[in-house]
């Protein structure tokens, strides 16, 4: 199981996790580590390569905050590639992603990728 974490709020360009405010795209690892220097190879396209460090932490589920307006899109086939590794991919606009992440935190080994803008 993962460490229980809580995303307190998220809005355009901002996310608050366990009392700490972040202003850049980030990944959340099941052990509670937050990497706030997350960059994608192709801006609004999410690839397997973009999640390298997060995948190493062996999540059961990855919640993808696709942005306030949901513009970040997983590449076709990404969910299938992750499913082969036993990882469920759940892409949602940020508000829904925050709720789902909080629901699963402490219940499953949940990881997250959050695009904080568009």
KOLLOLO-971515 format. One record per atom (N, C-alpha, C): residue in one letter; x, y, z. Coordinates in pm, whole numbers, padded with zeros to 5 digits, always signed. Example, Ala and Ser with C-alpha at 12.3 -4.5 7.8 and 13.67 -1.06 7.14 Angstrom:
BEGIN
A+01319-00569+00780
A+01230-00450+00780
A+01320-00330+00780
S+01285-00225+00708
S+01367-00106+00714
S+01290+00003+00787
This chain:
BEGIN
X+00084-00118+00000
X+00000+00000+00000
X+00089+00125+00000
X+00032+00234-00044
X+00109+00359-00050
X+00087+00440+00077
X+00172+00539+00092
X+00156+00634+00201
X+00033+00718+00171
X-00051+00740+00269
X-00170+00821+00251
X-00130+00967+00237
X-00173+01028+00128
X-00145+01169+00101
X-00278+01236+00067
X-00281+01367+00083
X-00403+01440+00048
X-00367+01561-00038
X-00434+01568-00152
X-00425+01689-00233
X-00536+01779-00182
X-00497+01891-00126
X-00594+01979-00062
X-00670+02065-00161
X-00601+02114-00262
X-00667+02197-00362
X-00584+02200-00489
X-00650+02234-00597
X-00582+02251-00725
X-00658+02355-00804
X-00584+02447-00863
X-00643+02546-00952
X-00539+02576-01059
X-00569+02666-01151
X-00477+02693-01261
X-00340+02733-01208
X-00238+02652-01238
X-00101+02683-01200
X-00064+02654-01055
X-00151+02580-00984
X-00125+02559-00841
X-00186+02427-00794
X-00113+02360-00704
X-00166+02242-00638
X-00108+02239-00497
X-00189+02202-00399
X-00144+02195-00260
X-00155+02049-00215
X-00040+01992-00177
X-00033+01852-00134
X+00022+01848+00007
X-00056+01792+00099
X-00015+01781+00239
X+00042+01912+00293
X-00025+02023+00262
X+00013+02153+00314
X+00121+02227+00237
X+00179+02165+00136
X+00285+02230+00058
X+00230+02271-00079
X+00258+02395-00118
X+00209+02449-00245
X+00313+02431-00354
X+00267+02385-00470
X+00353+02367-00587
X+00296+02448-00703
X+00387+02499-00788
X+00344+02581-00902
X+00393+02526-01034
X+00442+02402-01037
X+00486+02343-01163
X+00434+02201-01174
X+00426+02153-01297
X+00379+02017-01322
X+00461+01921-01236
X+00396+01815-01190
X+00465+01726-01096
X+00414+01584-01104
X+00494+01496-01044
X+00452+01357-01023
X+00451+01331-00873
X+00359+01245-00833
X+00348+01203-00693
X+00371+01052-00691
X+00468+01009-00612
X+00502+00868-00604
X+00425+00801-00489
X+00400+00671-00500
X+00326+00601-00395
X+00388+00614-00256
X+00520+00636-00248
X+00585+00649-00117
X+00576+00791-00061
X+00508+00880-00133
X+00489+01017-00085
X+00583+01120-00144
X+00684+01075-00220
X+00774+01172-00283
X+00700+01251-00391
X+00731+01379-00399
X+00676+01465-00503
X+00792+01518-00584
X+00784+01500-00716
X+00886+01553-00807
X+00822+01667-00884
X+00859+01790-00848
X+00795+01907-00910
X+00876+01963-01028
X+00954+01877-01091
X+01027+01918-01212
X+00989+01827-01329
X+00862+01787-01334
X+00815+01694-01437
X+00794+01765-01570
X+00860+01715-01673
X+00845+01767-01809
X+00811+01652-01901
X+00731+01681-02001
X+00698+01582-02102
X+00772+01614-02230
X+00807+01509-02300
X+00880+01522-02425
X+00802+01608-02526
X+00670+01587-02531
X+00586+01659-02627
X+00471+01731-02557
X+00502+01832-02481
X+00403+01919-02416
X+00274+01857-02368
X+00174+01851-02455
X+00041+01804-02416
X+00013+01659-02455
X+00118+01582-02482
X+00104+01440-02513
X+00179+01362-02406
X+00115+01265-02346
X+00176+01186-02239
X+00220+01051-02294
X+00349+01020-02281
X+00404+00894-02330
X+00457+00811-02213
X+00486+00686-02241
X+00544+00596-02141
X+00676+00653-02091
X+00755+00707-02181
X+00885+00766-02147
X+00871+00880-02046
X+00762+00956-02056
X+00740+01070-01966
X+00718+01029-01821
X+00685+00901-01800
X+00653+00854-01665
X+00760+00764-01607
X+00879+00764-01664
X+00987+00674-01622
X+01010+00664-01473
X+01036+00776-01408
X+01063+00775-01264
X+00944+00728-01182
X+00826+00765-01224
X+00706+00724-01153
X+00685+00574-01166
X+00710+00519-01284
X+00692+00376-01306
X+00787+00294-01218
X+00906+00347-01193
X+01004+00278-01109
X+00954+00260-00965
X+00858+00343-00923
X+00807+00334-00787
X+00691+00235-00775
X+00665+00159-00881
X+00568+00048-00883
X+00426+00084-00838
X+00363+00182-00902
X+00224+00212-00866
X+00129+00106-00922
X+00016+00088-00855
X-00091+00002-00908
X-00181+00084-01001
X-00193+00212-00969
X-00279+00304-01042
X-00202+00435-01061
X-00214+00494-01179
X-00159+00628-01202
X-00276+00719-01240
X-00298+00819-01156
X-00399+00921-01184
X-00328+01032-01261
X-00382+01065-01376
X-00323+01172-01457
X-00415+01292-01453
X-00368+01400-01392
X-00440+01527-01396
X-00408+01590-01529
X-00506+01591-01620
X-00482+01632-01758
X-00489+01783-01779
X-00491+01857-01670
X-00497+02003-01677
X-00635+02054-01638
X-00644+02182-01615
X-00771+02244-01575
X-00878+02219-01682
X-00838+02227-01809
X-00932+02206-01919
X-00914+02069-01987
X-00829+01983-01930
X-00813+01848-01983
X-00737+01838-02113
X-00643+01930-02140
X-00574+01930-02269
X-00458+01831-02281
X-00405+01781-02170
X-00299+01680-02175
X-00364+01546-02212
X-00314+01482-02317
X-00374+01357-02364
X-00271+01244-02364
X-00307+01128-02306
X-00219+01012-02317
X-00211+00968-02464
X-00093+00926-02507
X-00078+00875-02643
X-00165+00751-02661
X-00216+00728-02782
X-00294+00607-02806
X-00211+00483-02768
X-00275+00391-02703
X-00207+00267-02664
X-00137+00272-02530
X-00124+00391-02470
X-00052+00402-02343
X-00121+00324-02232
X-00252+00336-02222
X-00326+00263-02117
X-00303+00113-02132
X-00303+00063-02255
X-00279-00079-02279
X-00139-00123-02240
X-00040-00040-02272
X+00099-00073-02235
X+00114-00080-02083
X+00050+00013-02013
X+00057+00013-01867
X-00020-00104-01808
X-00134-00137-01868
X-00214-00250-01821
X-00133-00379-01828
X-00050-00392-01931
X+00037-00511-01943
X+00136-00519-01827
X+00166-00406-01766
X+00257-00401-01651
X+00180-00407-01519
X+00048-00424-01528
X-00036-00431-01409
X-00069-00296-01349
X-00061-00190-01432
X-00088-00053-01384
X-00211+00003-01455
X-00306+00052-01377
X-00425+00116-01433
X-00396+00264-01455
X-00430+00315-01573
X-00412+00457-01605
X-00548+00525-01602
X-00558+00634-01523
X-00685+00705-01507
X-00662+00853-01540
X-00682+00893-01666
X-00667+01035-01702
X-00798+01111-01680
X-00789+01222-01607
X-00907+01303-01576
X-00867+01451-01569
X-00960+01542-01599
X-00931+01684-01573
X-00895+01700-01425
X-00816+01801-01393
X-00757+01811-01259
X-00853+01800-01142
X-00966+01865-01146
X-01056+01859-01030
X-01103+01715-01004
X-01137+01644-01110
X-01178+01504-01096
X-01060+01417-01056
X-00942+01447-01112
X-00821+01370-01081
X-00784+01384-00933
X-00797+01504-00879
X-00768+01527-00737
X-00861+01442-00651
X-00989+01443-00682
X-01086+01365-00605
X-01054+01216-00612
X-01022+01166-00730
X-00992+01023-00747
X-00862+00987-00676
X-00761+01073-00686
X-00634+01048-00617
X-00659+01037-00467
X-00732+01132-00411
X-00759+01131-00266
X-00838+01008-00224
X-00930+00964-00310
X-01010+00844-00285
X-00920+00720-00271
X-00820+00709-00357
X-00734+00590-00362
X-00612+00598-00271
X-00574+00718-00231
X-00454+00735-00150
X-00466+00659-00018
X-00368+00576+00010
X-00369+00495+00130
X-00445+00364+00115
X-00517+00349+00003
X-00593+00227-00024
X-00518+00140-00124
X-00460+00204-00225
X-00381+00137-00329
X-00248+00209-00341
X-00154+00146-00412
X-00026+00213-00443
X-00054+00309-00559
X-00097+00428-00524
X-00138+00525-00625
X-00026+00626-00650
X-00006+00653-00777
X+00086+00758-00820
X+00006+00860-00899
X+00065+00975-00919
X-00005+01078-00994
X+00089+01160-01080
X+00035+01209-01190
X+00104+01305-01279
X+00004+01419-01295
X+00046+01540-01263
X-00046+01653-01272
X+00011+01765-01356
X-00064+01800-01462
X-00034+01914-01548
X-00118+02029-01491
X-00052+02133-01442
X-00123+02234-01363
X-00189+02345-01442
X-00163+02352-01570
X-00226+02461-01645
X-00335+02406-01736
X-00333+02443-01861
X-00442+02412-01956
X-00489+02270-01949
